[in-house]
Amino acid sequence: MEKTIRKIFDKKHISRTISYLVVIGGFVAVQLLMNTVGIKSLFRSLLVPTCCYIVAALSLNLVVGVSGELSLGHAGFMSVGAFTGIIICGVLEPYLALNWLRLLIAIILGGVAAAIVGLLISIPVLKLQGDYLAIVTLAFCQIIKSLLNNIYLGIDSNGLHFSFIENRVSLIPGGKMLLSGPMGATATTRLATFTAGFLLILLSLLIIYNLTYSRYGRTIMAARDNRIAAESVGIHIRNTKMLAFVISACLAGMSGALFGLNYSTLQPAKFDFNLSILILVYVVLGGLGNITGTIIATLILYALPELLRGLQDYRMLIYSIILIVIMLITNNRKLKDKTDALIADIKARLPKKGSAAHD
Amino acid sequence: MAFLSYLINGMGLGSVYAIIALGYTMVYGIAKMLNFAHGDVIMIGAYTAFYCLTLFKMSTFASIIIAIIVCTVLGILIERLAYKPLRKSSSLSVLITAIGVSYFLQNLAQILFGTDPKVFPELMKNSTFSLFDGQLTLSYKTLLTIIVCILIMIALTIFVNRTKTGKAMRACSQDKEAAQLMGINVDNTISITFALGSGLAAIASVLLCMTYSTFNPTLGSMPGIKAFTAAVFGGIGSIPGAFVGGLLLGIIETLTKAYLSTQLSDAIVFMVLIVVLLIKPSGLLGKKIHEKV
């Protein structure tokens, strides 16, 4: 017992404890607010997408931060997960009345589908390196988007009807279109809940922390830090990178499934290059390989444009300026020194509060 | 004959991609960064030319020159303000900054010019001419685009291979420190590269607007991604590579649209890219760099 407690708070694991505390604390705070004061509907509508983006960013961090490969096509995996989830839910609707069970199955199968796609993609992708690898992930994202834009799928009492490129699906009355090409899913039952999002974040934290602290995690990081040295001690680079890639795709698919089931209509074009970039920005600003940082960065950066909604047209402009300024401050030696000096200056002027506690 | 006309139309589209891809590839060759804002410089070029033509009633030639000047200055400004402070940091942070700049330009354009699509004035009558007893019909626009692209390629090759600045550019792309020891001003050389790439973007913007006739603040994003793909396709960092990659990409896109499927053309274009990269991992004309232990 004592050993377990010590393990939670020792130096090596403190960041993990903080991550869990941030997530659980956030969940409890929102629940309390919801049940006591009540929150605005705008804020309420942001809860599930925020959870989805956090999971997507965490999973991307596994590829970009832990495994060290730049992926520009993360939205593709979310898209696969989302539409798999929507289809599964649509198919199961007549047979399963339990909403949470349907959501669970949809999320799991969404993750499985994305993992399979991720595995197939990782075979060619991981043969390449650096910028070439990045452009191929981008290409795959575009391919997935263009294929999904052409899928027509409907369901009626005779079963599933499928057609490609042209809409040749004719349904008997009572049937329902699940996917209709560029229009995407048009009549999804909204199953996603904030609790599900919270549990999904916990699950991804569990998976990512257990992976990075395990033998496999160490091999992945070794392959990232020095490919040649890692190879020379017998680490199979492709397989270790593939492991990270597939797990990341699986988590992204799960987040996508939850995301897809949060809206009654969803178009494949939603999961475009811009979304991949947006998630990448969360990861980079949160700190590569830093899990807590990723969560906080996603919270702030996703909330920021929404909170700036009062400024309407200017919010994305302000967002982009903040992005550039943060990158310059954190990455340029001179600017960083200046800001550090400024912060130290402000700290020195503030009355010392913490000094007593330190003694 | 239909095939030949598709081929030439594809070359027209490919020429535009090639001109944009040159901007990507030159900057990559020298600064080792993916300049994501390049597509948005194209968009700014289009708006500049548009307002010069309609609001100030300038001649076509003057408008294009002003667009080139504006884009060149913009390119240098972006480089100095956003990329230069990050020259020594990781490539990923530079990439994110470039994305930030791209978002900034797009949103600025949305506020300044509005999101509604604008109709670009006709610079050239959409006249066609026939060859082989009317079996092959080609438009002058396509021909002009191809000729402009070839002229740019020739001029650029001479510039890079024969002039002192070109030599400095090549030296910087090989080894920045050694170039500095030889008395080359690396910062200025990088700025010149950005200026050149952005100037070419202005020409590309006018050619793009001539083909599509309407444009909006997101004009640059899709051609940007395609041209970037073209640059990688031909081997990023290589100037002839960008030319070959751009032309091939345009031809493949037009032929798939004509013979296979319009909706799937993007998917097929990217599929071809992946296949090429698997066979030749550093692009068609890219140099393979061996890793030394």
Interface residues (C-beta under 8 A of the other chain):
Chain A: V64 L70 P124 K127 L128 Q129 D131 Y132 A134 I135 V136 L138 A139 F140 Q142 I143 S146 L147 N149 N150 I165 I228 F273 I277 L280 V281 V284 L285 L288 D313 Y314 M316 L317 Y319 S320 I321 L323 I324 M327 L328 T330 N331 N332 R333 K334 L335
Chain B: Y28 L34 A82 P85 L86 K88 S89 S90 L92 S93 L95 I96 T97 I99 G100 V101 Y103 F104 N107 L108 Q110 I111 S221 I225 F228 T229 V232 I236 S261 Q263 L264 D266 A267 F270 M271 L273 I274 L277 L278 P281 S282 G283 E291 V293
